Structure formats: C-alpha cells, structure tokens
Amino acid sequence: MKLTYSDKKVEKQCTSLKEAQKLFGGNKMLAIKLLDVINRLESATIIKDIIVQPALRFHNLKGRDEGYFAIDVKGKQEPWRIILRPLDEDEKPFEPCNIDEIAGIVQIVEIRKVSKHYE
C-alpha cells in the first residue's frame, strides 16, 4: 500500500528510528514497534489487509476526526496510535468514507499523526 504523510515531521517520525524515539521520549521499544506497524502498512496490498489484523485494533474515529481511523502502535497497553485516512486513486479522501464499502479497493493511506489516545 502507498503511504502519504500529512507533513514532513510526521513522515520523519514514522520512518526514522531516531525521530520515533524522540516522539516517544526515548523509548526505543515503542519506536521499533511504530516502524514495524508502518512496515505492515506498506506491505499490505489494500487496507482490508490491515483491518483484519486484530492486534492493530483498526477503528474509526468520531466527532471532529470523522473520516479518520486509528490503529494501535503497541496494543491497548500503550496509549499511542496512528491516525490515518484512506485515499482514492487521486489521493483525495473518500466522502462519505464508508470503510465497509471501500476496504477492498483502498491502496493509498494518509498518515495524519502519531498521538496519544485522547490527547
């Protein structure tokens, strides 16, 4: 799957071990896990390949984050998650974004940010 990033800072956090460690306050284990999850995203053919992995806990966001989804960096025990949204072949967001209808065709995902849950 093709990954795009909301900005260069997010891209560096998701692709550089050094930058990921900074994000996680020096926690190398979390940084390695983040890069592993990013690798899983890149290795997937379509977003459904990610949705079906229970360990990632793919779930939709509501309210101001409508149309975005989250996956856990390291399961429920850690508050960190990757916020993403599926994009069409023109790299535009789906509107409306009904994941059940598009899961089998989405090949591009935008990573918006890596954040702590509820922060």
C-alpha positions, 0 to 999 in steps of 0.5 A: 500500500502507498503511504502519504504523510500529512507533513514532513515531521510526521513522515520523519517520525514514522520512518526514522528510528531516531525521530520515533524515539524522540516522539516517544521520549526515548523509548526505543521499544515503542519506536521499533514497534511504530516502524514495524506497524508502518512496515505492515502498512506498506506491505499490505496490498489494500487496507482490508489487509490491515483491518483484519489484523486484530492486534492493530485494533483498526477503528474509526474515529468520531466527532471532529476526526470523522473520516479518520481511523486509528490503529494501535502502535503497541496494543491497548497497553500503550496509549499511542496510535496512528491516525490515518485516512484512506485515499482514492486513486487521486489521493483525495479522501473518500466522502462519505468514507464508508470503510465497509464499502471501500476496504477492498479497493483502498491502496493509498493511506494518509498518515495524519499523526502519531498521538496519544489516545485522547490527547 
